[in-house]
Amino acid sequence: MNGAHVCSLALVLAFAPIASPGAASANSENLGAEKFSVRCTPTDTGLEELSGLLWTENSGYAVGDHGSDDRIALLDSQCQVSQWIDIGVETIDVEDLAQDDTGVLWLADTGDNNMNRELVTLIGLNPETGQTTTVPLRLPDAPHDIEAFALTPSGTPVLVTKTKDGSAQIFTTPHATVHTLSRDEPTTLASAGAVSVPGDDARPITGAAVSADGTSAALRTKKEVYIYRIEDRDVAAAFSSPPASTITVPEQPQGEAVAFTHSGDLLVASEADGGALPSIHQLDAEMLPARPAESDRSFETIVAIFILVLIVAGVFVYRTFKARN
């Protein structure tokens, strides 16, 4: 390629529109329940009320809701309980489970079927030492039943209300994390908008999760999971944006739990609802929509090539100028 061609290419690239990394997120994908496989099936009857689930590299943690939320189950790779860990503090109605960057498990004691709780609580439990921490939170407007809870990569709590009309609200603590929130005085939660889901027949939100790499988030109902792309580590903003994918989950008795594995696979679990213990189902990571990090890398590659071409063109123009003078 001669210098004139290089300059021409540089001009074309300079005026060509370059797609932004988030441009594809407006197009939501839809996946059916047939894409899931059975990961494993619990057998311990202590998991009949399974409401919160998270999965580390080689094992998982599960907790039940009201009536069975005084302990956490440590699960092996086959969903068998290898240890029960006492929470050590009084609970009212634990609904979901997350883990911070130090390995502490955080339980959302936020259930409120009767809509009469002024305060809800996050309970931190170190699974290695058994040490517990309680963080009181005050709702900013009125009581809400909250079953979905997640932590941002930095540890900011994000809570999503459970409503029958689909108008789920998002609450968070924008200026504090679980590491810095007061253990004594209640912190008033701040509204962070409403959940964005496609269609007009949104079902109550029953669980939430954030991927280990902090690029994807999930909200689930009893019938589907919504996958969101996270930009700038802002989980609340992701939940109020259109989902990248809507996934129909396998039929479950009372599906409330959702989690990502360490490698990015999606897990969904359920209460037994009086029947046999249901299986935990898995959707492999490669079936989920592309993550922002991958799009960002593509975008950065285009920019790098563009800059390189401009440099080459500049060198050519400079040498041509020198040669003529």
C-alpha positions in Angstrom: 0.0 0.0 0.0 1.5 3.4 -1.0 1.3 6.6 1.0 -1.7 7.9 -0.9 -3.7 4.8 -0.2 -2.7 5.1 3.5 -3.9 8.7 3.7 -7.2 7.7 1.9 -7.8 4.9 4.4 -7.1 7.2 7.3 -9.7 9.7 6.0 -12.3 7.0 5.5 -11.8 5.7 9.0 -11.8 9.2 10.5 -15.2 9.9 9.1 -16.8 6.4 9.4 -19.2 5.9 12.4 -17.8 3.6 15.0 -20.3 1.6 17.0 -20.3 2.1 20.7 -19.8 -1.0 22.9 -23.3 -0.7 24.4 -25.1 -0.4 21.1 -26.0 -4.1 20.8 -27.6 -4.1 24.3 -30.9 -2.7 22.9 -31.5 -6.0 21.1 -32.8 -8.5 23.6 -32.4 -12.3 23.0 -34.9 -14.9 24.1 -34.0 -18.4 25.2 -36.2 -21.4 26.0 -36.1 -23.7 29.0 -34.8 -26.6 26.8 -31.4 -24.9 26.9 -31.0 -25.8 30.6 -29.5 -29.0 31.9 -29.7 -30.6 35.4 -26.6 -29.7 37.3 -27.5 -31.8 40.4 -30.4 -32.6 42.8 -30.3 -31.8 46.5 -31.4 -34.6 48.9 -31.2 -32.9 52.3 -34.8 -32.0 53.5 -33.3 -28.9 55.1 -33.4 -27.4 51.6 -37.1 -27.7 51.1 -37.5 -23.9 51.5 -34.4 -23.0 49.4 -34.7 -19.3 48.6 -31.1 -18.0 48.2 -28.2 -19.6 46.3 -24.6 -18.7 45.4 -21.9 -20.8 43.8 -18.1 -20.5 44.3 -15.5 -22.2 42.3 -16.1 -25.7 43.6 -19.0 -25.5 46.0 -22.2 -23.6 46.8 -24.1 -22.0 49.6 -27.9 -22.2 50.0 -30.3 -20.7 52.5 -34.0 -21.2 53.1 -36.5 -18.5 53.9 -38.9 -18.0 56.9 -38.8 -21.0 59.2 -35.6 -22.5 57.9 -33.3 -19.4 57.7 -31.3 -19.9 60.9 -28.5 -21.8 59.1 -26.7 -21.9 55.7 -26.0 -25.1 53.8 -22.5 -25.7 52.3 -23.0 -27.7 49.2 -20.6 -29.9 47.4 -20.4 -30.2 43.6 -23.3 -32.7 43.6 -25.6 -30.4 45.7 -25.2 -32.6 48.8 -24.9 -30.8 52.1 -21.4 -31.2 53.5 -21.9 -28.8 56.4 -24.7 -26.7 58.1 -23.4 -23.3 59.3 -25.4 -21.6 62.1 -26.1 -18.0 61.3 -25.9 -17.1 65.0 -28.4 -14.2 65.1 -32.2 -14.0 65.1 -33.8 -13.7 61.7 -37.2 -12.8 60.5 -37.4 -13.9 56.8 -34.1 -14.3 54.9 -34.8 -14.3 51.1 -31.5 -14.1 49.2 -27.7 -14.6 49.5 -24.6 -12.9 48.1 -20.8 -12.9 48.8 -18.5 -9.9 49.1 -14.9 -9.6 47.9 -13.5 -10.8 51.2 -15.5 -14.1 51.2 -18.2 -13.0 53.7 -21.7 -14.3 53.0 -24.4 -11.7 53.1 -28.0 -12.7 53.8 -30.9 -10.4 52.9 -33.3 -10.6 55.9 -35.8 -8.6 53.9 -38.9 -10.7 53.4 -42.1 -9.0 54.4 -45.3 -10.8 53.2 -47.4 -8.7 55.6 -45.8 -5.4 54.6 -45.2 -4.2 58.1 -41.4 -3.9 58.5 -39.9 -0.5 58.8 -36.4 -1.9 59.0 -34.8 -4.8 57.1 -31.4 -6.3 57.8 -28.3 -7.5 56.0 -26.5 -10.3 57.9 -22.8 -10.9 57.2 -21.5 -14.3 58.0 -17.8 -15.3 57.7 -18.1 -19.0 56.9 -14.6 -19.7 58.1 -14.8 -18.1 61.6 -18.6 -18.1 62.1 -18.4 -14.4 63.0 -21.6 -12.4 62.2 -22.3 -8.8 61.4 -25.7 -7.1 61.2 -26.5 -4.0 59.1 -29.9 -2.4 59.7 -31.5 -0.6 56.7 -34.5 1.7 56.6 -36.9 1.8 53.6 -37.3 5.3 52.4 -41.0 5.4 51.8 -43.1 2.4 53.0 -42.7 -1.3 53.8 -41.9 -3.5 50.9 -41.6 -7.3 50.4 -38.1 -7.8 49.1 -36.8 -11.2 47.8 -34.1 -10.1 45.4 -30.7 -8.9 46.7 -27.3 -8.6 45.0 -23.9 -6.9 45.7 -22.0 -4.9 43.3 -18.3 -5.9 42.8 -17.3 -3.2 45.4 -19.9 -4.4 47.9 -22.8 -1.9 47.4 -26.1 -3.7 48.2 -28.9 -3.6 45.6 -32.4 -4.7 46.6 -35.4 -5.2 44.4 -39.0 -5.3 45.6 -41.5 -8.1 44.9 -44.7 -6.7 43.5 -47.7 -8.4 41.9 -48.2 -5.6 39.3 -44.6 -5.9 37.9 -43.6 -2.4 39.1 -40.5 -3.6 41.0 -38.5 -0.8 42.7 -34.7 -0.7 43.1 -33.1 0.4 46.3 -29.5 0.8 47.2 -26.9 2.6 49.3 -25.1 4.7 46.7 -22.4 6.1 49.0 -21.7 3.1 51.2 -20.9 -0.6 50.9 -21.4 -3.5 53.2 -17.9 -2.7 54.5 -18.7 0.8 55.5 -22.4 0.8 56.4 -23.3 1.5 60.0 -23.7 -1.6 62.3 -25.6 0.5 64.8 -27.8 3.2 63.3 -30.1 2.2 60.4 -29.1 3.5 57.0 -31.9 4.8 54.9 -32.0 3.2 51.5 -32.1 5.4 48.4 -34.4 4.8 45.4 -32.6 3.9 42.2 -35.5 3.6 39.8 -37.6 0.8 38.6 -36.8 -2.6 37.1 -37.0 -2.7 33.3 -38.5 -5.8 31.8 -40.0 -6.4 28.4 -43.8 -6.7 27.9 -46.7 -5.7 30.1 -47.1 -8.9 32.1 -44.1 -8.8 34.4 -44.1 -11.3 37.2 -42.9 -10.7 40.8 -39.1 -10.6 41.1 -37.9 -13.4 43.4 -34.1 -13.5 43.2 -31.0 -11.6 42.0 -27.4 -12.4 41.2 -24.2 -10.8 39.8 -21.5 -12.7 37.9 -18.1 -13.2 39.5 -16.4 -10.9 36.9 -19.0 -8.1 37.5 -20.1 -7.9 33.9 -23.6 -9.5 34.0 -26.5 -9.5 36.4 -29.7 -11.5 36.7 -33.2 -11.1 38.0 -35.6 -14.0 38.2 -39.3 -14.6 38.5 -40.9 -18.0 38.9 -41.0 -18.4 35.1 -38.0 -16.5 33.6 -34.6 -15.0 34.2 -33.7 -11.5 32.9 -30.0 -11.1 32.1 -28.6 -7.5 32.2 -25.2 -6.2 31.1 -23.4 -4.1 33.8 -21.7 -0.9 32.7 -19.2 0.9 35.1 -20.0 -1.7 37.9 -23.4 -0.1 38.4 -25.8 -2.9 39.1 -28.8 -0.7 39.9 -28.4 1.1 36.6 -28.3 -2.2 34.8 -31.5 -3.4 36.4 -33.3 -0.2 35.3 -32.1 -0.7 31.7 -33.6 -3.1 29.1 -32.3 -6.7 29.7 -30.0 -8.2 27.1 -31.8 -11.5 27.3 -35.0 -13.1 28.6 -34.7 -16.8 29.5 -37.6 -19.1 30.2 -36.6 -21.4 33.1 -37.6 -25.1 33.5 -40.8 -25.7 35.4 -40.1 -25.5 39.1 -42.5 -25.8 42.1 -41.6 -22.3 43.5 -38.6 -20.9 41.8 -36.9 -18.2 43.9 -33.1 -18.6 43.6 -30.7 -17.6 40.9 -26.9 -17.6 40.8 -23.9 -17.5 38.6 -21.1 -20.0 38.9 -17.5 -18.9 39.1 -17.1 -19.6 35.4 -20.3 -17.7 34.4 -22.9 -20.5 34.1 -26.4 -19.6 35.2 -28.1 -21.6 38.0 -31.8 -21.6 39.0 -33.2 -23.4 42.1 -36.5 -23.7 43.8 -38.4 -24.5 47.0 -40.0 -27.9 47.1 -43.5 -26.5 47.8 -44.6 -29.7 49.6 -43.2 -32.1 47.0 -39.9 -33.7 46.2 -36.8 -31.6 46.3 -36.4 -30.1 42.8 -33.1 -30.2 40.8 -30.8 -27.2 40.4 -30.8 -26.4 36.7 -27.9 -24.9 34.7 -27.6 -22.8 31.6 -24.0 -22.9 30.2 -22.2 -19.5 30.0 -21.7 -19.7 26.3 -25.5 -19.6 25.9 -25.7 -16.2 27.6 -25.4 -12.9 25.7 -22.0 -11.5 25.0 -20.6 -9.6 27.9 -19.6 -5.9 27.8 -15.9 -6.7 28.4 -15.9 -8.6 25.1 -17.5 -5.7 23.2 -15.2 -3.2 24.9 -12.2 -5.2 23.6 -13.5 -5.1 20.1 -14.1 -1.4 20.3 -10.7 -0.8 21.7 -9.1 -2.8 18.9 -10.9 -0.7 16.3 -9.7 2.5 18.0 -6.1 1.2 18.2 -6.1 0.3 14.5 -7.5 3.8 13.6 -4.8 5.5 15.7 -2.1 3.3 14.1 -3.3 4.2 10.6 -3.3 7.9 11.4 0.3 7.6 12.7 1.4 5.8 9.5 -0.3 8.4 7.4 1.3 11.2 9.4 4.8 9.7 9.0 4.1 9.4 5.2 3.0 13.0 4.9 6.0 14.2 6.9 8.5 12.2 4.8 6.8 13.5 1.6 7.1 17.0 2.8 10.7 16.6 3.8 11.5 15.0 0.4 10.0 18.0 -1.5 11.9 20.5 0.6 
